């Protein structure tokens, strides 16, 4: 993951934060990046989270996001899903946004 990772508090509760991260899909598969970013948002160990495959097919997700070079896909390729109580948006350029479900 690159150094571009920020936490944005959405209210006074530290459990309600938006985490933004950027990855290089050539070195980190999107499915791994999602789990790492959720773990960052929650402060949990990645192995303590709900398995990603219960929400989405990780192989299909990886294939879709890596099928087009990130510089070409940019932010036009966007996938949104709900995982382990979090709203996840993954972009073709390697960007990931994780926020608690129900947060705008």
ZAVO-223585 format. One record per atom (N, C-alpha, C): x, y, z. Coordinates in steps of 0.1 Angstrom, whole numbers, plus 5000, padded with zeros to 4 digits. Example, Ala and Ser with C-alpha at 12.3 -4.5 7.8 and 13.67 -1.06 7.14 Angstrom:
% ZAVO-223585
513249435078
512349555078
513249675078
512849785071
513749895071
512950005079
END
This chain:
% ZAVO-223585
500949885000
500050005000
500950125000
500550234994
501250354993
501050425006
501750545008
501650625020
500350705020
499550695010
498250765009
497250695017
497150715030
496150655038
495750755049
494450785049
494050885059
492750835066
492650875078
491350855086
490650985087
489450985084
488651105086
487551085096
487651135108
486551115118
485251175112
484151095114
482851145109
482051195120
482451165133
481751225144
482651195156
482251215168
483051205180
483351055184
482750965177
482950825180
484050775171
485250725177
486350685169
486050565160
484950485163
484550375155
483850415142
483550545141
482850585129
483850675121
484750605114
485750675106
485750625092
486050715083
486250685069
487750665067
488150555061
489550535058
489750525043
490650605038
491050605024
492450555022
492550465012
493950405010
494150394995
495350384991
495650364977
496650254976
496450164966
497250044964
497650034950
498749964947
499149924934
498649784931
497649774922
497149634920
498149534914
499249584909
500249494904
501049424916
501049494928
501749434939
500849384950
499649434951
498649394961
497349364954
496849244955
495549214949
494449294956
493449334948
492349414954
491749344966
491549214966
490849144977
491749164990
493049154989
493849175000
493849315005
493849414996
493749554999
492549585007
491349525003
490149555010
490249505024
490649385026
490849335040
491749415048
492849455043
493849545050
493249675054
492449735045
491849865047
490749855058
489949755057
488949725068
489549715081
490649635082
491349615094
491949745099
492449835091
492849965095
491750045101
490550035094
489450115098
488950075112
488949945115
488449885127
489449865138
490749865134
491749845144
491849695147
491249605139
491249465142
492349395133
492749285137
493649195129
492849145117
493449145105
492649105093
492048965095
492648875103
492148745104
490948735113
490648845121
489448855129
488248905122
488448945110
487248995102
486448885095
485248915091
484448825084
485148795071
485248665067
485948635054
485348705043
486248765034
485748845023
484848755014
485148625012
484348545003
482948525007
482548575019
481148565023
480348685017
481048785012
480448905006
480648914991
481748864986
482048874972
483048764968
483048734956
484048634951
485348704949
486348684957
487648754957
488348734943
488348614938
488948594925
488348674914
487048684914
486348764903
486648914905
486648954918
486949094921
488349134916
489349044919
490749064915
490749074900
490148974893
490148974879
489649104872
488449144878
487849264872
488749384874
489249404886
490049534888
491349534882
491949414879
493249414873
493249384858
492049374853
491949344838
492249464830
492149584836
492449714829
493549784836
494549834830
495649904837
495050014845
495550034857
494950144866
495050284860
496050304853
496150444847
495050464836
494550354830
493450364820
492150364827
491950274837
490650264844
490350394853
491450444859
491250564867
490150544877
489350644880
488350634889
486950604882
487050584869
485850544862
485350404865
486250314868
485950184872
485750184888
484550164892
484150174906
483250054910
483649994921
482849884926
482549914941
481249904944
480749934958
480149804963
480449774976
479949654982
479949674997
479249585004
479149595019
479949465024
480849495033
481649385039
481749405054
481349315062
481649315076
481149445083
479949495079
479449615084
480049745079
480749735068
481349855062
480949865048
480749995043
480550025029
481850045023
482149965013
483449975006
483250024992
484150114987
484250154974
485650134969
485750054958
487050024953
487150084939
488250154936
488350224923
489450154914
489350164901
490250104892
491650154893
491850274899
493150334900
493850294913
493250194921
493950154933
493350214946
492450304944
491850374956
490850284963
490750294976
489750224984
489250324994
487950324996
487350405007
486450305015
486750305028
485950225038
485350315048
483950295049
483250375059
482250285065
481850315078
480750235084
479550235075
478850115074
477550115067
476650215072
475950285063
474950385067
475550525067
476850535065
477450665065
477450715051
477150845048
477050895035
478450935030
END
